[in-house]
Amino acid sequence: MAAGKKNVRASARKAETGDVLPGADEARAAFEPALAPELERPRAFLKTMRHEPPQLLHLEGGEASSRVALALWWAALLNCELNDDEPCLACSSCLRLGAAMHPDLFLLDGRAASIKIDEVRALRPVLGEKPHFGRRRVIVLAEAQALGVEAANSLLKVLEDPSPDTCFVFTAPQRERLLPTLVSRGWVITLPWPPAGRPLSEAMQFWEQALARFASEGRGWFDLTQARNALDAASAQQITLVGQKALADCLAGRNAGPLSALMRPLPEHLLIELSDLFVECQDALQFQVNPLLTLDVMAVGLHRIVHACARGSLPA
Ligand SMILES: [Zn+2]
């Protein structure tokens, strides 16, 4: 349950004992998604805020990997030992931040499981102290939509106590996924959304083909999800986005993958049903419904909707 907390503490301890510095390659890889050219504006915006950083910053939009990497980049910008206007990504502070082994970095990661109230409570005593190593303590709540209501309320209390050397960063796909009281307290930076026409990653192409096959032939899906019983909520979210992307491609008349080809003959009311289905599945994942179950519901819904249209006119 407290795996996140354990990780945070283990990281801090390792760094404090002055052991081996993490490798530059490892740190670079962690920052890499934040250095993409399309994130130039968000980076420029963060630079303007570096001398008076807000207590709470929200990073929304883009992709989870970019949001989390940008949160680490922000921590590096605030704590770099060599540069003031751009993190060098090579000094010991930057390297430790990139490897999440910095004593003043607290990374509560909601990507694999929801952020627990115990993890939030564990922050409280730390906040009264000065940062140990750097100038600013940075607390990242990665994919904070996976924050239980209790944990969110506990966090609100934490935010009420002033801790001038501490900056919080929340990352989430959309600010609407967070408690309004949390959003209203912070700055929001919106990362550019991934371009709709962009090809899917290899892993997601695999899932798109599997979904398209099940939607048209009604087989092959359950064996696949049974075999992937370790699939986490973040990966399941990605797979629901595959469905949404196919729908967007279909509506835009783009010649995309097999899934959007299946959607093309559908009348408007069925396309709306599809859109609702994807949103419902995403909401279910937010509320911690079993990821495999959610994906199975999505696949069955997709099959039903595709076959609600005249069977004969569908592409094979
Ligand atoms: Zn540096």
Residues whose N, C-alpha, C, O or C-beta is under 5 A from the ligand:
A	BS01	ZN	C80 E81 L82 P87 C88 L89 A90 C91 C94
